[in-house]
Amino acid sequence: MSRVPVTDRAARIPKLSRFGWLMGLYAENFTRMTRLFEPADLAPGRYMSSIGDGLDLCVDVIEQHPYTTELRLTYGLQDPVTGEPDPSAFLRLYRDARQVEATHCYVGRRWQDVIGMYPPPAEVVGHRMRMNTFLGKWLQYLAESGHGVATLRRIDPETEAA
């Protein structure tokens, strides 16, 4: 009986590429996001999740398309320099592919300030991995803190302006 050396077996185990790892993050974030807020069922508009800790989470459903949902997650905090909500993450949820992609995040700085205007492809993939890892950890934290569909309420734009 012929035996295959252990080194040959290890060499045949496929390695996950960085792109494959990124697609895995997108799938994990889809599961977390849909369990938390069921965003495909939300009409466009602003929603607030309050759990009594003083940090209300704002969920903006920007647009509902046939197979995608565009949204933004943020707290009611603002960057003192830019006035932008900080942290915030713009997300695209792909219902057919069962993935959520953080298209851009604002955590103190814009992507152009982090990786430049014309970054090489490897830098773009690395930046997307960091953004989507951040998103996964944030979604996990939100779930553990008690945010979810039960704490989400729609904000009427007229009462918000008052």
RAVENMO-V363258 format. One record per backbone hydrogen bond with DSSP energy under -1.0 kcal/mol. CO is the residue of the C=O (numbers start at 1). NH is the residue of the N-H. E is the energy in kcal/mol with one decimal. If there is no record, write none. Layout:
<<CO NH E> <CO NH E>>
//
This chain:
<<5 9 -1.4> <6 10 -2.1> <7 11 -1.6> <10 13 -1.0> <17 21 -2.5> <18 22 -2.2> <19 23 -2.3> <20 24 -1.8> <21 25 -2.0> <22 26 -2.2> <23 27 -1.9> <24 28 -2.4> <25 29 -2.7> <26 30 -1.7> <26 100 -1.8> <27 31 -1.9> <28 32 -2.3> <29 33 -2.8> <30 34 -2.7> <31 35 -2.0> <32 36 -2.1> <33 37 -2.7> <34 38 -1.0> <36 149 -1.4> <38 41 -1.9> <39 42 -1.4> <45 61 -3.1> <46 155 -3.1> <47 59 -2.9> <48 153 -2.4> <49 57 -2.6> <57 49 -2.8> <58 74 -2.1> <59 47 -2.2> <60 72 -2.1> <61 45 -1.9> <63 70 -2.7> <67 95 -2.3> <68 65 -3.2> <69 93 -3.2> <70 62 -1.8> <70 63 -1.6> <71 91 -3.6> <72 60 -2.8> <73 89 -2.2> <74 58 -3.9> <77 86 -1.7> <79 83 -2.5> <84 79 -3.2> <87 75 -1.0> <88 106 -3.1> <89 73 -2.3> <90 103 -1.9> <90 104 -1.1> <91 71 -2.3> <92 101 -2.6> <93 69 -1.9> <94 98 -1.2> <94 99 -1.7> <99 94 -3.6> <101 92 -2.3> <104 90 -3.2> <106 88 -1.7> <110 114 -1.2> <111 115 -2.9> <112 116 -1.4> <120 124 -1.6> <121 125 -2.4> <122 126 -2.2> <123 127 -2.4> <124 128 -2.6> <125 129 -2.3> <126 130 -2.1> <127 131 -2.6> <128 132 -2.5> <129 133 -2.0> <130 134 -2.4> <131 135 -2.4> <132 136 -2.1> <133 137 -2.3> <134 138 -2.5> <135 139 -3.0> <136 140 -2.1> <137 141 -2.4> <138 142 -2.7> <139 143 -2.3> <140 144 -2.5> <141 145 -1.9> <142 147 -2.2> <148 151 -1.3> <151 50 -1.2> <153 48 -2.8> <156 160 -2.1> <157 161 -1.6>>
//
